[in-house]
Amino acid sequence: MANQSKITGALKLYRVTSLITGSLLIAITVLFALRLGTSHELWFAGPHGLFSLEQYNVDTLGDKTGLPTTGYDLTKAALIVHGWFYMLYLYSDYRLWNLMRWNFKRFLIIAAGGVVPLLSFFTEHHYHRVAVAEAAAKGSEA
């Protein structure tokens, strides 16, 4: 039964990290579409208000010019936060994979959920059900 409580805890951590990582990945996708489609960055606490769209130009070296010197670029912020949560997501993936004794292919599929937009929501839903069913089956065997 101690293993059952570890699996329950691993599933909770996996669910939370999956939802956060997936949401951040959607935000990054939207922000990059905005960046590439309109040459604007979403800016926080800049000179034009709490949230503003700031237009930029690209110089001959490929550097962005014309962005404010105060405030925060929310695309960069989302990338950084997503990176940290992805590390936690990978840990939760590893922990669940290890406890369930799944094959390495499942680990890789779940890990891909943190880098492919929307995939984390599908993998979380599917593998959460699989883990609960397998844990229940193992529990009834004991």
C-alpha positions in Angstrom: 0.0 0.0 0.0 3.0 2.3 0.5 3.7 2.1 -3.2 0.0 3.0 -3.9 0.4 6.3 -2.0 3.7 7.0 -3.9 1.9 6.5 -7.2 -1.0 8.8 -6.0 1.5 11.5 -5.1 3.4 11.1 -8.4 0.1 11.4 -10.3 -0.8 14.6 -8.5 2.6 16.1 -9.2 2.4 15.0 -12.8 -1.1 16.5 -13.3 -0.1 19.8 -11.9 3.2 20.1 -13.8 1.5 19.0 -17.0 -1.2 21.6 -16.8 1.2 24.4 -15.9 3.8 23.4 -18.5 1.1 23.0 -21.2 -0.5 26.3 -20.4 2.9 28.1 -20.6 3.6 26.4 -23.9 0.4 27.7 -25.3 1.3 31.2 -24.1 4.7 30.9 -25.7 3.1 29.8 -29.0 0.7 32.7 -29.0 3.5 35.2 -28.1 5.8 33.9 -30.8 2.9 34.1 -33.4 2.4 37.7 -32.3 6.2 38.3 -32.6 6.6 36.8 -36.0 3.3 38.0 -37.4 3.3 41.6 -36.3 6.8 42.5 -35.1 5.4 43.3 -31.7 6.3 42.0 -28.2 3.9 41.8 -25.3 5.5 44.0 -22.6 4.7 44.2 -18.9 5.2 47.3 -16.7 6.8 49.3 -19.5 6.5 53.0 -20.3 3.1 52.5 -22.1 1.2 50.9 -19.3 0.9 47.7 -17.3 0.5 45.6 -20.5 1.4 46.9 -23.9 2.3 45.8 -27.4 5.7 47.2 -28.3 6.8 47.3 -31.9 10.4 46.6 -32.8 12.6 46.7 -35.8 15.5 44.3 -36.6 18.8 45.8 -37.5 21.4 44.4 -40.0 22.9 42.2 -37.3 19.5 40.6 -36.5 19.1 42.4 -33.1 15.8 44.0 -32.1 15.8 47.7 -31.8 13.1 50.1 -30.5 11.9 48.1 -27.5 11.5 49.9 -24.2 14.4 49.9 -21.7 12.0 49.6 -18.7 9.6 46.7 -18.0 9.7 43.1 -19.0 9.4 41.2 -22.2 6.7 38.6 -21.5 7.9 36.2 -24.2 11.3 35.9 -22.5 9.6 35.6 -19.1 7.3 32.8 -20.4 10.3 31.0 -21.9 12.2 31.1 -18.7 9.3 30.1 -16.5 8.4 27.3 -18.9 12.0 26.0 -18.8 11.9 25.7 -15.0 8.5 24.0 -15.0 9.6 21.7 -17.8 12.4 20.5 -15.5 9.9 19.8 -12.8 7.6 18.2 -15.4 10.5 15.9 -16.5 11.1 14.9 -12.9 7.4 14.1 -12.4 7.5 12.1 -15.7 10.5 10.2 -14.5 9.0 9.5 -11.1 5.7 8.2 -12.5 7.6 6.2 -15.2 9.8 4.7 -12.5 7.1 3.8 -10.1 4.9 2.3 -12.8 7.8 0.4 -14.4 6.8 1.5 -17.8 9.0 1.1 -20.9 11.2 3.9 -22.0 9.0 4.8 -25.0 6.3 6.0 -22.6 8.8 8.2 -20.8 9.7 9.8 -24.1 6.1 10.3 -25.2 5.3 12.0 -21.9 8.4 14.1 -22.0 7.5 15.3 -25.5 4.2 16.7 -24.0 6.2 19.5 -22.4 7.6 20.7 -25.8 4.8 20.1 -28.3 1.9 22.5 -27.8 -1.3 20.9 -26.5 0.3 17.4 -26.2 0.8 17.6 -22.5 -3.0 17.8 -22.0 -3.6 14.7 -24.0 -0.7 12.7 -22.5 -1.7 13.7 -19.0 -5.3 12.6 -19.6 -4.3 9.3 -21.2 -1.4 8.2 -19.0 -3.2 9.3 -15.8 -6.0 6.9 -16.6 -3.5 4.2 -17.6 -1.6 4.6 -14.3 -4.7 4.5 -12.2 -5.9 1.3 -13.9 -2.6 -0.4 -13.7 -2.2 0.6 -10.0 -5.6 -0.7 -9.2 -4.8 -4.0 -11.0 -1.5 -4.3 -9.1 -3.3 -3.5 -5.8 -5.9 -6.2 -6.4 -3.2 -8.8 -7.2 -1.5 -8.3 -3.8 
